[in-house]
Amino acid sequence: MSSPKTWAVLPAAQRDREAAGPVLALTVTGREAEVERLRAEGTPVTMPAPTA
């Protein structure tokens, strides 16, 4: 498995952090709508989506 430092889907400032549990990063089109859909289903979104 590759190092988390190489996972480009995570913001650069967070690639060197150690997680206290699993990290799930998704790449989707229509990001804002997907975040709202997940929140409506009760999914905690704990990290803001990058803007670029």
QUIWOJO-V415204 format. One record per residue. N is the residue number from 0. RES is the residue in one small letter. BURIAL is I if it has 24 or more other C-alpha atoms within 12 Angstrom, else O. Layout:
# QUIWOJO-V415204
n=N res=RES burial=BURIAL
n=N res=RES burial=BURIAL
This chain:
# QUIWOJO-V415204
n=0 res=m burial=O
n=1 res=s burial=O
n=2 res=s burial=O
n=3 res=p burial=O
n=4 res=k burial=O
n=5 res=t burial=O
n=6 res=w burial=O
n=7 res=a burial=O
n=8 res=v burial=O
n=9 res=l burial=I
n=10 res=p burial=O
n=11 res=a burial=O
n=12 res=a burial=O
n=13 res=q burial=O
n=14 res=r burial=O
n=15 res=d burial=O
n=16 res=r burial=O
n=17 res=e burial=O
n=18 res=a burial=O
n=19 res=a burial=O
n=20 res=g burial=O
n=21 res=p burial=O
n=22 res=v burial=O
n=23 res=l burial=O
n=24 res=a burial=O
n=25 res=l burial=O
n=26 res=t burial=O
n=27 res=v burial=O
n=28 res=t burial=O
n=29 res=g burial=O
n=30 res=r burial=O
n=31 res=e burial=O
n=32 res=a burial=O
n=33 res=e burial=O
n=34 res=v burial=O
n=35 res=e burial=O
n=36 res=r burial=O
n=37 res=l burial=O
n=38 res=r burial=O
n=39 res=a burial=O
n=40 res=e burial=O
n=41 res=g burial=O
n=42 res=t burial=O
n=43 res=p burial=O
n=44 res=v burial=O
n=45 res=t burial=O
n=46 res=m burial=O
n=47 res=p burial=O
n=48 res=a burial=O
n=49 res=p burial=O
n=50 res=t burial=O
n=51 res=a burial=O
